[in-house]
Amino acid sequence: MVLVPTAALVVLMLAALAVDAAVLRAQQGRIRSIAESAADDAAGMIDARRVQLDGGIVVDEAEAERTARAHLLHDGVPGVLRSVDVRTTPDRVEVMVRVEVRRLLMGAVPGVGRSTVVPVRALARVDPPSGSRP
């Protein structure tokens, strides 16, 4: 008889864990989608001066970072944006974000934090038109 309430509690905890995992996975997917979109937009920030100078198609570092950050803030990631790191090379943009998201049910369990930080990395590559110089 004593095991029935304990078993019920265990089943409820497992259900809460499953729900939280599903919600976290959905939020991570949304964050990834926003980060990929931000990286794509940032990769479109071509250095116009370099194009005029020698026809080279390279990413403008400052504009790429500004664009990625603006995109992330505008689209509103689900949670609190803790950090944004934008790295560029002449032909690619990497956007790394860390977002703190609240746990739905497991946050009420003692010893389990009310939130967790979700890291996401997105990469976009610049493909110059054929016939142009890199």
C-alpha positions as CSV (number, residue, x, y, z in Angstrom):
1,M,0.0,0.0,0.0
2,V,2.8,2.4,0.8
3,L,4.3,1.9,-2.6
4,V,1.3,3.1,-4.5
5,P,1.7,6.8,-3.5
6,T,5.4,6.6,-4.1
7,A,4.9,5.0,-7.5
8,A,2.4,7.7,-8.4
9,L,4.9,10.4,-7.4
10,V,7.5,8.8,-9.5
11,V,5.2,8.6,-12.5
12,L,4.3,12.3,-12.1
13,M,7.9,13.3,-11.9
14,L,8.7,11.3,-15.1
15,A,5.8,12.9,-16.8
16,A,7.0,16.4,-15.8
17,L,10.5,15.6,-17.0
18,A,9.1,14.4,-20.4
19,V,7.0,17.6,-20.7
20,D,9.9,19.8,-19.8
21,A,12.2,18.0,-22.2
22,A,9.6,18.4,-25.1
23,V,9.2,22.1,-24.3
24,L,12.9,22.7,-24.1
25,R,13.4,20.9,-27.4
26,A,10.8,23.1,-29.1
27,Q,12.3,26.3,-27.6
28,Q,15.8,25.1,-28.8
29,G,14.4,24.6,-32.3
30,R,12.9,28.1,-32.3
31,I,16.2,29.6,-31.0
32,R,18.1,27.7,-33.7
33,S,15.8,28.9,-36.4
34,I,16.2,32.6,-35.3
35,A,20.0,32.2,-35.0
36,E,20.2,30.6,-38.5
37,S,18.1,33.4,-40.0
38,A,20.3,36.0,-38.2
39,A,23.5,34.3,-39.6
40,D,21.9,34.3,-43.1
41,D,21.1,38.0,-42.9
42,A,24.6,38.8,-41.5
43,A,26.3,36.8,-44.3
44,G,24.5,39.2,-46.8
45,M,26.4,42.2,-45.4
46,I,29.0,42.4,-48.1
47,D,31.9,44.9,-47.9
48,A,30.9,47.3,-50.6
49,R,34.3,49.1,-50.4
50,R,36.1,45.9,-51.1
51,V,33.8,45.1,-54.1
52,Q,34.5,48.5,-55.6
53,L,38.2,48.2,-54.9
54,D,39.0,44.8,-56.4
55,G,35.7,43.0,-57.0
56,G,36.2,40.7,-54.0
57,I,33.1,39.4,-52.2
58,V,33.8,39.4,-48.5
59,V,31.7,39.9,-45.4
60,D,31.8,43.3,-43.7
61,E,32.5,42.3,-40.1
62,A,31.0,45.3,-38.3
63,E,27.8,45.3,-40.4
64,A,27.4,41.5,-40.1
65,E,27.6,41.7,-36.3
66,R,25.2,44.6,-36.1
67,T,22.8,42.9,-38.4
68,A,22.9,39.6,-36.5
69,R,22.4,41.2,-33.1
70,A,19.5,43.4,-34.5
71,H,17.9,40.3,-36.0
72,L,18.1,38.4,-32.7
73,L,16.6,41.2,-30.7
74,H,13.9,41.9,-33.3
75,D,12.7,38.3,-33.6
76,G,12.5,37.9,-29.8
77,V,14.1,34.6,-28.8
78,P,12.0,32.6,-26.3
79,G,13.7,33.4,-23.1
80,V,16.4,35.8,-21.9
81,L,19.3,36.4,-24.4
82,R,22.4,35.9,-22.2
83,S,25.1,36.2,-24.8
84,V,25.6,36.7,-28.5
85,D,28.9,36.0,-30.3
86,V,29.3,36.8,-34.0
87,R,32.4,35.6,-35.7
88,T,33.2,36.3,-39.3
89,T,35.7,35.2,-41.9
90,P,35.8,36.5,-45.5
91,D,33.2,33.9,-46.6
92,R,31.2,32.9,-43.6
93,V,29.4,34.1,-40.5
94,E,29.0,32.1,-37.3
95,V,26.4,33.2,-34.7
96,M,26.5,31.7,-31.3
97,V,23.8,32.5,-28.7
98,R,23.1,31.4,-25.2
99,V,19.5,31.8,-24.1
100,E,18.1,31.3,-20.6
101,V,14.7,29.5,-20.8
102,R,12.4,28.7,-17.9
103,R,11.5,25.2,-17.1
104,L,7.8,24.5,-17.2
105,L,7.3,21.9,-14.5
106,M,10.6,20.7,-13.2
107,G,11.5,24.1,-11.8
108,A,9.2,23.4,-8.9
109,V,11.2,20.4,-7.8
110,P,13.7,21.2,-5.1
111,G,17.3,21.1,-6.3
112,V,16.4,21.7,-9.9
113,G,16.9,25.2,-11.3
114,R,13.9,27.2,-12.5
115,S,15.7,27.8,-15.8
116,T,18.4,26.4,-18.0
117,V,20.7,28.0,-20.6
118,V,20.4,26.8,-24.1
119,P,23.5,27.2,-26.4
120,V,22.9,27.4,-30.1
121,R,25.4,27.8,-33.0
122,A,24.4,28.8,-36.5
123,L,26.7,29.1,-39.6
124,A,26.0,30.9,-42.9
125,R,28.3,30.9,-45.9
126,V,28.7,33.5,-48.6
127,D,28.7,32.0,-52.0
128,P,29.9,34.6,-54.5
129,P,28.3,34.6,-57.9
130,S,30.1,32.5,-60.5
131,G,32.7,34.4,-62.3
132,S,33.5,36.8,-59.4
133,R,36.8,36.8,-57.6
134,P,36.9,35.6,-53.9
